[in-house]
Amino acid sequence: MHPARTEAPAPAAAQPGVMGRVQAYVGLTKPRIIELLLVTTFPAMFLAAGGFPPLGLAVITFVGGTLSAASANVFNSVLDADIDEQMRRTRRRPMVREQVSKRAAYTFGVVLGIISTLMLGLGANWLAAALSVTAILYYVFIYTVWLKRRTAQNIVWGGVAGCFPPLIGWTAVTGSVAWPPIILFLIVFFWTPPHTWALGLRYREDYASVDVPMLPVVKDAPHVAWQILAYSVLTVVTSLALWPVAGTTLMYPIVAGIAGAWLVWESVALLNRARAGMRDAALKPMRLFHWSNSYLAIVFIAAAVDPLLPWG
């Protein structure tokens, strides 16, 4: 591992006004991550309902799911503040800048978790609420506390927490678990490592400086790129399994297949650059990172649109 950087941490911000405090608390919830989780929630609701889910239920699930993910992210922000302080891309987060106290942040996270659980339990059903609580606990204790700083497989198994939204969306509508949401769960499971490792390749030195054993830190670029390609292929194959399992029209596998082919193409291109000796920014891993975001959105939107088709 590389020694930690000795550069001075970001200075603590001056006492913010009301809007500044609101922005700080919102920042603790990591809104961009929440957006991605919601993209995987609603298609499951559309599949479960065979079309548009009830509006009231959709709103409850939207708000409850948002607050649930926000709660998990708040706890993560507090527990990872020491790491965030030393990494270039995270040094301006609210906990690092001391815009929110630990006690206030923990209280905020607990309140968000309680509200989300009650909303999902009373507004949808208690199975959806239980899955939501499980996702929070898994993300905080299994990933953040246990796996993240101990193993290069941290994101593989820790990423399970991010796979719960499709299950929550489906169970909010049906009150039970079935094979289609399990397939959606597995799509996110296999998608998470290449998505995260691509980011890790770009910020490898950051992770190394804080002794977080992300795969790009402990293995060379060609090894990581091979792993990315393997998981990308698994992601695409799993996405196509939704076609027979959920009984979608041909539109879904065509869209998923084209998007998946591009994901694999980008993974192969990354591997070729790694085998040519390129490293870090020269690898252009952010191309794969950004495309993987688009890929997930395209596949899940296709799954949501499919039951709305007139010939479906």
N, C-alpha and C positions, 0 to 999 in steps of 0.2 A: 504494500500500500504506500502511496505517496504521503509525505508529511503534510499536515494541515497548513493551509496558507496563513501567512502572518499579516496579510493586509488588514487594515482596520475595518471593523464591522460598520454597517450602515449606521449613521447617527440616528439616535432616537428623535422621533418627530416632536415638534412642539405640541402642546395641548390643543387638539383640534376643536372646532366648533361642532354644532349639532350635526351638520351634514358630513363633516369629517369623521365623526364617531359612527354615523350610520354607514359610511363607506368602509370604515375599518371592520365593523361587524359583518358586513356583506362580504368583504374580502376574506374573512375567516372561513366562509362557507365554500369558497372556490367555485363560483358560479359557472365557469366554463366546463368544469367536470360534471356538474349537475345537468347542464344542457345535454351532454352526451348520454347520460344515464336515462334522461326522459325520452330520448330518441329511441331507446330500446324498450320503453314501457308501453307506449301507446300502440305500436303495431301489434303487440300481443293482445291488447284489449280488442282491437279490430278483428283479429283472427278469432278470438274467443266468442265475440258477439256475432260473427259472420257478417259484419258490416259496421255501421256506426254504433258505438256503445252508448248507453244512456248519458245524456249531457251532464246531469248532476253527478253521476258516478265518475265520469271522466274528470270533472273539476275536482272532486274529492281526492281522486287518485293522483291527479297532477299536483295539487297542493301538498297532500300528505307525503307523496314520494319526494317532492322537492325538499320539504322540511326534514325528512329522514336522511337524505343524502347530505343535506347541510349539517345536520347534527354530527354525522360521522366525520365530515371534513373539518369541523371545528375542533373536535378532539385531536384529529391528526395534526392540525395546525399548531396546537399547543405542544403535543408530544414531540414534534419534529422541529421545534423552534431552534434548537441548537444546531441542527443540520442546515436549516434554511439560512441561518445567519452567515454561514461560510460559503454557500453556493451562489454563484453570480446571478443565476436566473431567479432566485428566491429571496434575495437579500432585502427586498423592499416589502415583504409581506408584513401584515399588521403586528404579529407577535414579535417579530424581529425589531420592528421600529417602536415597540412598547406602546402601541396605541391602545391596547386592551390588556388589562391585567389577567394573570392566569386564572384567578378566582372568578372573575367576571366571564371569561371565556368558557370555563368549565360549566358555570351556571347556565350560560347561553346554550351550550351544547345539550345539557340535560333537558332544559325547557323545550328546545326544538324536538328532541327525541320523544318526550312525553306527548306533546301536541300532535306530532305526526302519528304516533301509535293510536291515540284516541280517535283521530280523524279517520284513519284507515279502518280501525276496529268498528267504530260506530257507523261510519258512512259507507263502508264496503262490507268487510267481514273480518273476523278475528284471525283467519288463516293468513290473509294478506298482511295484517298488522304483525303477526308473529314472524313472517318472513322478513318484514321490514326491520324488526328488532334484531333478528338473527344477522342480517346484513350489517347493521351498525356494529354489533358486538364483534363480528368476524373482522371487519375492517380495522377496528380500533385495537383489539387484543391479539388476534392471530397475525394480521399483517403488520400493523404499525409497531406494536410492542414486541412481538416474538420474531417474525420472519425477516423483516426489512433489513435489520442490521446483522443478521446471522448467516444467511445463505444466499447463494447466487440464484436459487430457485424461488426467491422471495416473491417475484411478481407473478410466477406461474401459479402458485397456490394462494398467495395473498390476493391475486386478482379475482378470486372466486366471489369476493364481496360485490364486485361490479357486475356480476352475472345475475344477481337477484332481480333487478327490475323487470325482465320479461315474466318471471314467475309471479311477481307481485301484480303486474298488469293483468295477467291471465286469471289469477285467483280472485282478483277484485271483481271480475265479471262472473266467473263460474263457481267460485267457492271451493274449487278442487284443482289438483295438479294433473296434467295429462302430458302426452308425448310431445305435442307441438311446442309448448313453452320450454320443455327440457332441451329440445333441439335449439331453440333460440338462446337458451342458457349456454349451451356448448359452443355456439357460434362466438359469443362474447368471450368465453373461456379461452378458446384457441386463438382468437384475434388479439387478446391483450398482450401476450409476450412480444410478438413482432412490433406492435404499436409502441410499446414501452421501451423495448430494446433499441429501436431506431432512435428514440430520444436519448437513450443512454449512450449510444455511440457518439452522438453530437456533444453531449455534456459529460463524457467519460471522466475527464480530469476533475470536474466538480464532484462527482460521486467518489472518486478515488481520494480526494482531499479530505473527505469526512468519513472515510472507511466504511462506506456502504457498499457491500460486495455485489453490486449489480453485475450481470453476466459480462457486459462490455468492459468491466474493470478487471475481472479475474481471468478472462479468456481473450485471445487475440481476435481481431476483426473478422478474418475468414471463418473462424469457428462460430462467432455470433451470427454472421450472415447466413451460414448454413442452417443454424437453428431458426432464424427468422423465416427462411424459405420453407423449412419443414412445417412450421406452425402455420404459415400462410396457406400452404396446400391443404392442411387439415381444416383450416377455417373454410376454405372454398368447398371442399368435399362435404363438410357438415352442413353448410348453407344449402347445398343442393338436396340434402336429405329431407329438408322441410317440404319439398314438392310432394313426394308420395305420402309422407306422414300426415301433413295437414290437408292434402287433397287440393292444392292450389291449381290455378290454371297454368297454361304454358308461359304466360307473361312472367311469372315469378322466376322460374329457373333460367329463362333467357336473360333477364336483367341481372340476376345473381351470377350467372355464368360469365357474362361479359365483364361485369365489375370485378369478379374473382380472377379472371384472366389477366386483367390489368394489375391487380394486386400481386399476382405471382410474377408477372413481367417485371414490376418494380423491384421485387425481392431478388430476382435473378440478376438484374442490373446492379443492385447493391452488392451482391456476392462477387460479380465480376470486378467491380471496383476494388473490393477488399482483397481479392486474389492478385490484383495488379499492384498492391502495396500501398493503396491510399488509406489514410487514417483520419479520424475525427471529422472536421468540417469538409475536408477534401472528399470524403466518402459520399457526401450529399445525402446523409440519412434522413434529413428532414423532408425530402421528397416523398419517401415512403411513409414517414410519420403523418404528413398532411393528407396523403392519399388514403391512408388507412382510416382516417376520420371520415372522409367522403365515402369510402367503401362501406363502412358500417351503416352510415345514414342511408345510402342508396338501397342496400339489401333490406333493411328494416322498413323503409318507406314502401318498397315494392311489396313486402309482406302485408303491409297495412292497406295498400291500394287494391291488392288482388281480390279480396272478398267484395269489393265495391263494383267490380267490373260486371257489366250486364250479362256477359256470357259465362260468368263464374258459377 
